[in-house]
């Protein structure tokens, strides 16, 4: 699912989770949801603040603001050097 085809706030979260799982260790991302998920997204991209993702109805249309936040996170997230596997 691409961000542009997200029909609900939940769909936006799924896209973000897929991207996060592709670049961060699974054990740091897979179990996150709610406030912890929003905090992770903010920590890894301070330009974005995802409280709206947590407080929104997951079945509601995502709205342009949420899609834009997700797009910003996808383009600008940063993986801390301590989480990058070397080997």
Secondary structure as UniProt FT lines:
FT   HELIX           3..5
FT   HELIX           9..23
FT   HELIX           26..29
FT   TURN            30..31
FT   HELIX           34..44
FT   TURN            46..47
FT   HELIX           51..55
FT   TURN            58..59
FT   HELIX           63..76
FT   HELIX           81..83
//
